[in-house]
């Protein structure tokens, strides 16, 4: 992947591509996996990564389903300070629940996340 990215041009190209079959996809039940993969390949996800880690440094929230990594914050018993860890979505003990009530927003998903004996690494 190149280190430079014309964000506006890439986003416009994806929008045009996705627009071509949007009406058909809107009628389908499910998640737009192919479009998510195209977004991954586009480099636009680098918008959420701070520049010191090779990203573009803009905020961009996303849902857990279909993600590669989760940014998790929690507190430990007896310690009110937040602890933050990045976990691979497919790590053992991480469960993405299919409980998103989309209220008519077809092809959207989020789902709550459950953790059971999931091991994180402190930096």
N, C-alpha and C positions, 0 to 999 in steps of 0.2 A: 504494500500500500504506500502511496507517495506521502511525503510529509506535508504537502500543501493540498488544500481542498477548497474549491470554489463552492462554498456552502449553498449560496443562493442558486447557482446553476445546477448543482446536484439535486437539490430539493425540487426545483422546477422540473427537471427531467423525470424524477420519480413520480411527481404529481401527474405529469402527462401520461406516464406509463400506467399508473394505477387508475387513472380516470377512464382509460380505454374499456375496462370491463367492470367498472364500479357498480353499475346497476345490476349486473348479473350476480356479482359477489354479494351485494346487499340482500338479495333474495335467498341466498344460500344460508344454511345453518352451519356454523363452525367458525373457525379462526383462520385469518388470512396468512397461513404459514409461508407461502411463497413470497408474499410481499414483505413479511418480516425479514426473510432471508435477504431479499434485495436491499432492504435498509441496512442490514449488517454489512453487506458487501460494499455499500456506497461510501462508507467512511463517516457517515453522519453521526453515528453513535459516539464518535470521538468528541462530540460536543459536550458530553457529560463528564469527560475525564479532564482533571486539572492539567494545565500546561506543563507543570513540572514532572508529570508522568506521561508525557507525549500526546496529550489530548489538546483540544481546542478551548477548553475552559468555560463553556457556557452551561447553565443548568438545563436539564431536560428530563422531567420525571417519566417513568415508564412502569408498566405493570409487571408483576412477578412471572406470570405465565409466559413462556416463550423467552424468558431472559436467560443469560448465561451466568450472571453473577447477581447476588443480592447484597445490598448494603444494609446491615442489621445493627440496630442500637438497642441496648438493654442495660439494666442495672443488676448488680449482684446483691444478694441479701446482706443487709448491714452496711452497704456502701451506696450512697445516693448518686455518685458520679456516673455519668453514662459511659458505657463501654461500647466501642464501635468495631465491627469486624466485617470484612468482605468474604462471603462464602460462595462457592460454586453452587448454582441452583440444583445440580444433580448430586450434591454431596449426600452421603448416607445420613439419614436422620432429618433431612429437609423434605417437607411435604407441601406442595402447592395444592391447596384445596380448590376444587371446582365449585365454589359457592358464590360466585359473582352474579348478582341479580342485575342484569343489564337494562331493565326497564325500557325495552324497545330500542336500545342502542345495539343493533345487530353487529356482529363480528367485533365486539369489544370483550375484553376479559381482564380480570385482575386476580381475583381469588385471594383468600387469606393464606397465610403461611404458618405452618406448624413446625416446631423443632423438637426432636426427641433424641436425647443423648448425642447431639450434633457437636462435633469437635471443631473449635475454631483455633486459630493461631494468633497469639499476641505478637505485635511487632515491636 
